[in-house]
């Protein structure tokens, strides 16, 4: 049966449409990404280390030198406290230490030559007084024996004066001996210990003064500023919340049936909803040795009631695409299992 012109044109149109469909399908094979057979995906959240930075001692805040979002360097001063009371204590402790150090020096140096000369002069004076009192006592004794011209009271007074003069001489001699010998070793050790205690007290006060400046312990990002000038700070009340964005990782969970396909060091790509076209490179850094029930934050129906293993993906994010708590998709390309020999 011969074909009419209309049928021929319809057949040509059908062939053209069929060819176009085939061409589009072939193009899609090359353009659209395909998932490798050994590739699988897990879901997790970005995590960072956080630092709650607080003053070590209580006191009134005078300055807050950082704002939310500031990037700070290790050692940078972020806040200050009032230190006027501590500075007064430092002056007092410093003066006491100087006095004790001079006392130690005086004990070690011993008596001055002038002090020794003065002590010897006292001995000579006491000896002269003792000799005079002794002569007077002998004279009174002689008079009392011959004619009884001396009363009993005068006789006793001369004896008492003799004994007192002798005692004064002995005291002066002992004092001279102590000056010549010098202080005891125990006295020097005690004075040195008191000076050392004062030195430690001064060092403690100076450390407290240094602690009135709150510094960043490492390079970080200020997440929260929690105090203001005029607030009373304490060790239990943080002044700043800091984020340490290096290293940065993703905490995710893998079921036991897939655990054997992962090894530390496996490469991974991390995708976020904010930048789906800009994957962040990473690698498997930690695989838990213990199973746990799936945390509530895991959203996939497959894992909600399963025992899973925690996996941490360490990421390299120089452009700071990933933020704390951000939900992400991790595409893993596990290493092929080793062939048995």
C-alpha positions as CSV (number, residue, x, y, z in Angstrom):
1,X,0.0,0.0,0.0
2,X,1.6,3.3,-1.0
3,X,2.4,5.9,1.7
4,X,0.7,9.2,1.5
5,X,2.6,12.4,1.9
6,X,1.1,13.0,5.4
7,X,2.2,9.6,6.7
8,X,5.7,10.1,5.5
9,X,6.0,13.5,7.3
10,X,4.6,11.9,10.5
11,X,7.2,9.1,10.3
12,X,10.0,11.6,9.9
13,X,8.9,13.6,12.9
14,X,8.7,10.4,15.0
15,X,12.2,9.4,14.0
16,X,13.5,12.9,14.8
17,X,12.0,12.9,18.2
18,X,13.3,9.4,18.9
19,X,16.8,10.4,17.9
20,X,16.6,13.5,20.1
21,X,15.6,11.4,23.1
22,X,18.4,8.9,22.5
23,X,20.9,11.8,22.2
24,X,19.7,13.5,25.4
25,X,19.9,10.2,27.3
26,X,23.5,9.6,26.1
27,X,24.4,13.2,27.1
28,X,22.9,12.7,30.5
29,X,25.1,9.7,31.1
30,X,28.2,12.0,30.6
31,X,26.8,15.1,32.4
32,X,24.9,13.8,35.4
33,X,27.2,12.4,38.3
34,X,27.0,8.8,39.1
35,X,27.6,7.3,42.5
36,X,30.4,4.7,42.6
37,X,29.3,1.3,43.8
38,X,31.7,1.5,46.7
39,X,30.7,5.0,47.8
40,X,28.3,5.7,50.7
41,X,27.2,8.7,52.6
42,X,26.7,9.4,56.3
43,X,25.2,12.4,58.0
44,X,26.6,14.4,60.9
45,X,27.2,17.8,62.4
46,X,30.3,20.1,62.5
47,X,32.0,20.3,65.8
48,X,34.7,22.6,67.2
49,X,36.6,22.8,70.5
50,X,35.3,25.4,72.8
51,X,37.0,27.3,75.6
52,X,35.1,28.9,78.6
53,X,37.6,31.7,79.5
54,X,37.2,33.1,83.0
55,X,39.3,35.2,85.4
56,X,41.1,33.0,88.0
57,X,40.2,35.3,90.9
58,X,37.2,37.4,91.8
59,X,37.2,41.2,91.1
60,X,35.4,44.0,89.3
61,X,35.9,44.1,85.5
62,X,37.3,47.3,84.2
63,X,37.8,46.6,80.5
64,X,36.5,44.1,77.9
65,X,38.6,44.4,74.8
66,X,37.1,41.9,72.4
67,X,33.7,41.5,70.6
68,X,31.8,38.6,69.2
69,X,33.3,37.4,66.0
70,X,36.8,38.8,66.7
71,X,39.7,36.5,65.8
72,X,42.2,36.6,68.7
73,X,45.8,35.5,69.0
74,X,47.4,33.4,71.8
75,X,48.5,35.8,74.5
76,X,46.3,38.7,73.4
77,X,44.7,40.6,76.3
78,X,40.9,40.2,76.2
79,X,39.8,41.8,79.5
80,X,41.1,43.4,82.7
81,X,40.2,43.6,86.3
82,X,40.6,46.3,89.0
83,X,44.0,45.6,90.6
84,X,44.4,48.7,93.0
85,X,44.0,46.6,96.2
86,X,46.5,44.0,95.0
87,X,49.0,46.8,94.2
88,X,48.8,48.1,97.8
89,X,49.3,44.5,99.1
90,X,52.3,44.2,96.8
91,X,53.9,47.4,98.3
92,X,53.3,46.1,101.8
93,X,54.8,42.7,101.1
94,X,57.7,44.2,99.3
95,X,58.6,46.4,102.3
96,X,58.3,43.5,104.7
97,X,60.6,41.4,102.6
98,X,63.2,44.1,102.5
99,X,63.1,44.4,106.3
100,X,63.6,40.6,106.7
101,X,66.4,40.5,104.2
102,X,68.2,43.2,106.1
103,X,67.7,41.2,109.3
104,X,69.4,38.2,107.7
105,X,72.2,40.3,106.5
106,X,72.7,41.8,110.0
107,X,72.9,38.3,111.5
108,X,75.4,37.0,109.0
109,X,77.7,40.1,109.3
110,X,77.8,39.9,113.1
111,X,78.7,42.8,115.4
112,X,80.4,45.9,114.1
113,X,83.8,46.8,115.4
114,X,82.3,49.8,117.2
115,X,79.9,47.5,119.0
116,X,82.7,45.3,120.1
117,X,84.7,48.2,121.4
118,X,81.7,49.5,123.3
119,X,81.1,46.0,124.9
120,X,84.8,45.9,125.9
121,X,84.5,49.3,127.5
122,X,81.5,48.1,129.5
123,X,83.5,45.2,130.7
124,X,86.3,47.4,131.9
125,X,83.9,49.7,133.6
126,X,82.2,46.8,135.4
127,X,85.6,45.4,136.4
128,X,86.5,48.8,137.9
129,X,83.3,49.0,139.8
130,X,83.7,45.4,141.0
131,X,87.3,46.1,142.3
132,X,86.1,49.2,144.1
133,X,83.2,47.4,145.7
134,X,85.5,44.5,146.8
135,X,88.0,46.9,148.4
136,X,85.2,48.7,150.2
137,X,83.8,45.5,151.5
138,X,87.2,44.4,152.8
139,X,87.7,47.8,154.6
140,X,84.3,47.6,156.2
141,X,85.1,44.0,157.3
142,X,88.4,45.2,158.9
143,X,86.7,48.1,160.8
144,X,83.9,45.8,162.0
145,X,86.5,43.3,163.4
146,X,88.6,45.8,165.3
147,X,86.5,48.4,167.0
148,X,83.0,47.5,165.9
149,X,82.8,51.0,164.5
150,X,80.6,49.8,161.6
151,X,77.0,48.9,162.1
152,X,75.6,45.6,160.9
153,X,73.5,47.4,158.3
154,X,76.6,49.1,156.7
155,X,78.3,45.8,156.7
156,X,75.5,44.1,154.8
157,X,75.3,47.0,152.4
158,X,79.0,46.7,151.5
159,X,78.6,43.0,150.8
160,X,75.5,43.6,148.6
161,X,77.4,46.3,146.6
162,X,80.3,43.8,146.1
163,X,78.0,41.1,144.9
164,X,76.1,43.4,142.6
165,X,79.3,44.7,141.0
166,X,80.6,41.2,140.5
167,X,77.4,40.2,138.8
168,X,77.5,43.2,136.5
169,X,81.0,42.3,135.6
170,X,80.1,38.8,134.7
171,X,77.1,40.0,132.6
172,X,79.3,42.4,130.7
173,X,81.8,39.7,130.0
174,X,79.1,37.3,128.7
175,X,77.7,40.0,126.5
176,X,81.2,40.6,125.0
177,X,81.6,36.9,124.4
178,X,78.2,36.7,122.6
179,X,79.2,39.6,120.3
180,X,82.5,38.0,119.5
181,X,81.0,34.5,118.8
182,X,78.2,36.0,116.6
183,X,74.6,34.8,116.2
184,X,73.7,31.1,116.3
185,X,73.2,29.1,113.1
186,X,69.6,28.4,114.2
187,X,68.9,32.2,114.4
188,X,70.2,32.7,110.9
189,X,68.2,29.8,109.5
190,X,65.1,31.1,111.1
191,X,65.6,34.6,109.7
192,X,66.2,33.1,106.2
193,X,63.1,31.0,106.4
194,X,61.0,34.1,107.4
195,X,62.5,36.0,104.5
196,X,61.7,33.1,102.1
197,X,58.1,33.0,103.3
198,X,57.8,36.7,102.7
199,X,59.4,36.3,99.2
200,X,56.8,33.6,98.3
201,X,54.0,35.8,99.5
202,X,55.2,38.7,97.4
203,X,55.4,36.3,94.3
204,X,51.9,35.1,95.0
205,X,50.6,38.7,95.0
206,X,52.4,39.5,91.8
207,X,50.9,36.5,90.2
208,X,47.5,37.6,91.2
209,X,48.2,41.0,89.7
210,X,49.2,39.3,86.4
211,X,46.0,37.3,86.5
212,X,43.9,40.5,86.4
213,X,44.7,40.5,82.7
214,X,42.7,37.8,80.9
215,X,44.6,36.5,77.9
216,X,43.6,34.1,75.1
217,X,45.3,30.7,75.6
218,X,45.5,30.1,71.9
219,X,44.4,31.4,68.5
220,X,40.6,31.3,68.5
221,X,37.4,33.0,67.5
222,X,35.2,34.9,70.1
223,X,31.8,33.2,70.1
224,X,30.3,35.0,73.1
225,X,31.1,38.0,75.3
226,X,29.5,37.2,78.6
227,X,30.6,40.1,80.9
228,X,30.7,43.9,80.7
229,X,32.8,46.5,82.5
230,X,31.5,46.9,86.0
231,X,30.5,43.3,86.4
232,X,31.9,41.2,89.2
233,X,34.0,38.4,87.8
234,X,34.7,35.0,89.3
235,X,36.3,31.7,88.4
236,X,32.8,30.2,88.0
237,X,31.6,33.0,85.7
238,X,33.2,33.0,82.2
239,X,34.0,36.3,80.5
240,X,34.3,34.9,77.0
241,X,33.4,31.7,75.0
242,X,36.0,31.0,72.4
243,X,35.9,28.6,69.4
244,X,39.0,26.9,68.2
245,X,38.5,26.2,64.5
246,X,41.6,24.3,63.9
247,X,41.2,21.3,63.9
248,X,37.6,21.2,62.7
249,X,35.7,17.9,62.4
250,X,32.4,16.3,61.6
251,X,30.8,13.9,64.1
252,X,28.8,11.2,62.3
253,X,27.6,7.7,63.0
254,X,28.0,4.5,60.9
255,X,26.1,1.2,61.3
256,X,28.0,-1.9,62.1
257,X,27.4,-3.4,58.6
258,X,29.4,-0.6,57.1
259,X,32.0,-0.3,59.7
260,X,34.3,-2.8,58.1
261,X,34.6,-0.6,55.0
262,X,36.2,2.3,56.8
263,X,39.8,2.9,57.8
264,X,41.4,5.8,59.5
265,X,42.8,8.0,56.8
266,X,40.1,7.3,54.2
267,X,39.3,10.4,52.1
268,X,36.0,12.1,52.4
269,X,34.1,15.0,50.9
270,X,31.8,17.1,53.2
271,X,28.8,18.9,51.7
272,X,26.7,21.5,53.4
273,X,23.3,22.9,52.4
274,X,24.7,26.4,52.2
275,X,27.4,25.5,49.7
276,X,26.3,22.2,48.0
277,X,28.6,22.9,45.1
278,X,31.7,23.4,47.2
279,X,32.7,20.2,49.0
280,X,35.2,20.4,51.8
281,X,38.0,17.8,51.8
282,X,38.6,15.6,54.8
283,X,39.7,12.2,56.1
284,X,38.6,9.7,58.6
285,X,40.4,10.6,61.8
286,X,38.8,8.5,64.5
287,X,36.5,5.4,64.6
288,X,35.0,4.5,68.0
289,X,35.8,1.2,69.5
290,X,32.4,0.9,71.3
291,X,28.9,0.8,69.9
292,X,26.2,3.1,71.2
293,X,22.5,3.7,70.5
294,X,21.9,6.3,67.8
295,X,21.8,9.9,69.2
296,X,18.7,11.9,68.7
297,X,20.5,14.2,66.4
298,X,20.7,11.5,63.7
299,X,17.8,12.1,61.3
300,X,17.9,9.1,59.0
301,X,15.2,6.5,59.5
302,X,17.7,3.7,58.8
303,X,19.7,4.6,61.9
304,X,17.2,5.8,64.4
305,X,16.9,2.5,66.3
306,X,20.3,1.0,65.5
307,X,23.5,0.5,67.3
308,X,26.1,2.7,65.6
309,X,29.8,3.7,65.9
310,X,30.9,7.2,66.1
311,X,33.2,8.5,63.3
312,X,35.1,11.7,63.2
313,X,35.9,13.3,59.9
314,X,38.8,15.8,60.2
315,X,38.3,18.5,57.6
316,X,40.5,21.1,55.9
317,X,38.4,24.2,55.7
318,X,40.6,27.2,54.9
319,X,37.6,29.2,53.6
320,X,35.7,28.7,56.8
321,X,32.6,27.3,55.0
322,X,31.6,24.9,57.8
323,X,30.3,26.4,61.1
324,X,29.7,24.9,64.5
325,X,26.6,22.7,64.6
326,X,26.0,22.8,60.9
327,X,24.4,19.6,59.5
328,X,26.4,18.1,56.7
329,X,26.5,15.1,54.4
330,X,29.8,13.2,54.2
331,X,30.5,11.2,51.1
332,X,33.1,8.6,51.8
333,X,35.2,6.7,49.4
334,X,36.5,3.8,51.5
335,X,39.6,1.9,50.6
336,X,39.1,-1.4,48.9
337,X,39.4,-4.4,51.2
338,X,42.7,-6.2,51.0
339,X,42.7,-9.4,48.9
340,X,43.4,-12.6,50.8
341,X,46.5,-14.5,49.6
